[in-house]
Amino acid sequence: MKKLLWFFIPFLGISLSVQSQITPEEIQFSRQGVQRLIFDEKQSITMAKLEPKNIIGLSTMHPQKNEHEIQPEIEIYQDQLKIKSEGIIQTKFWFGGFNPFVSYTLDLESSSGNGGFGFEFSDREGKERFIVKILFKDDKLNGVEFNLIRNTEEVVHLNLASNLDKNQCTKGKIILQMLGSGFTLFHQENGLPKVIGQCDFNTFIDLREKKYLHSFQSHLFVQLNQGEITINGVDMAINTGIGLADIRAITYEDGTPFLENGRLWYTMSVRGRALPHHIQGVFSLNPSVFDLKLEGIIVFDREDGLLRNEIASHLFYDRNQKLWRGLTTGFSAFANPEKEKKQLLAVESQTDPRFGFSVMKAEPFGMVGDIEDPHILFDGSANKWRMLTCENIDGYKAVILESDYWNKAYVRISGPVVHNSTGTSIQKIGEKKYCFSGSSEGEIFIYTYPDLQEVGTLKMDLPPWDKTSGTRVWPNVVQLPKGYPFRYVALMMDRYNFPDQEGKHWSYGAVYLYHGYE
C-alpha cells in the first residue's frame, strides 16, 4: 500500500501543477488610467537654459554677437530679457550646445514693431548657420522661415508657415521639435501646441552627422526693424514630444522583466511626425501606480559618422556578458531611402543607456526588408537565441526565428501567423512563455511559444481604441513577482494622431495602464 501511495503522490503533484497553470486568455485586464504626455514640462530633462531672472553677467553667461553695426538696446527687467532697436539689427545670444534630437522652447512675453525671432544653430566661426525664424508684425505672427547659410551665402530660404491665423498672437511658447532629419515648429498660448511649420532638411544638411553634435552651438536669434521683443526664457531639453508609442518592457537576456528599485523599465518611441522623425525614449514606471517617468533617449551609431534615431527597440541586460544589448528597427533609413534600406540592427553598450542622452553601437546583421518590432531572448531549454518579430508577408505577420548567436544567422522556425501583427512580444504567464501581438482586427492575439499556434485573445475592459481609431497597438503584457496587489500589468498606446501636421504622419499616442487579474 505504501509503495502504491508513493507512486501516486508525484503524479498528483504534476496534475495539480498542470491545473494551476493559467493561460493568458483567462486573465481579465482592467484599465487603470490614461495619459497623453505632450511636451510635458514636468517630464523634461534640461540640457541648457537662458533664464533672465538668474543671469548675473549676461555678456559672459550668454555671449551676444551682432551681424550689423547698429547695437540693439538690451536689458534684463522684471525677470525678462528685453531687446529693442530703432534701426535694423540682427543679433544672437548663445545659450547652449547642440543636439538634433531634442526640443527647443522660446517663451515670448510680447513683441512690437516688426522683425523675427527664433533659433540659430551654427559653428563657432559662423561658416555654417541653420536658422529657424518666426516673423512678426506688432503682436501678431506673420510667417515662418528656414535659412541655411554657408560662408555668408544663403543656400536655402524656405517659407514654411502653415495653419497661421492672421490674428494669432506672438505671446506664448515657440517649440522647435528637432527630429534628426527634420523638424516641426509649434506655437502654444493656450491649450494644445499648434503646428505652424514643418521641414525635412536632410537633402540640404544632415544634422545627424557627429560633427554637428560636436561643433554646433545653440543661439537665441533676433532680427528687428524698429521693433522690440520681451523674452521670459529659452530652454533646450529632452522631452516627451507629442505622443508615445511602440511600448516595450526592458528585460534580462532570458526575457525576465527588468525590475529595479520597484520600477519597470520601458522603451517607447517619442513621436514626432513621419517614420524617420521619432526618437527612442526610455521610461520607468512603478506598476502599482501611474507615475510614468521619462529617463532619457537613445540614438544609434553604426560607426559611419552618423547618429541614427531608430525606434521600436527591445533592450535587454545580458547578465552573463555584463552588457546592454538588443535589437532595433532601422526606420531612420526613410530619411535617406536612396542610400539606406529598412532593416533590423543589433545594438550594444557597455554603459547603462537608460539615462540622459545615450549612444549605442549598432550593426546590421542581414535582416534587411520590411521587418519590424523585434523581441529577443535566450531560451535556455533550447540553448538558442529566439526572436519574435513582424515581417511583411502579404501584410505584417508574426514569425519566430532562432540562432546560436544573439546578433546573426537567424532562421525562421515558425509562422507566419494568419492575423495581421504588430508590437509582438514574448512573456511568461505562470511558468510558460506565450507570444502576444496587436492587430488591425480590434483584437490582441495570443499564441503558443515557440510554434505560434493561436490560443485566443486578450480580455480587456475599455481597450485603447474605438470605431474611429486604429487598433494596431502593442500589447506589452508583463508578469510581476508575487507581492503586488495584482499579478499582471500591461502598458499600451492608442493611435490618435496629433492634429494639424501636413502629409503622412504617425504622431500618436496616449499611454494606457491596465492591471490583470486571474
Summary of the structure (lengths in Angstrom):
residues: 518
radius of gyration: 25.9
end to end distance: 38.7
largest distance: 108.4
contacts: 1780
relative contact order: 0.14
helix: 9%
strand: 54%
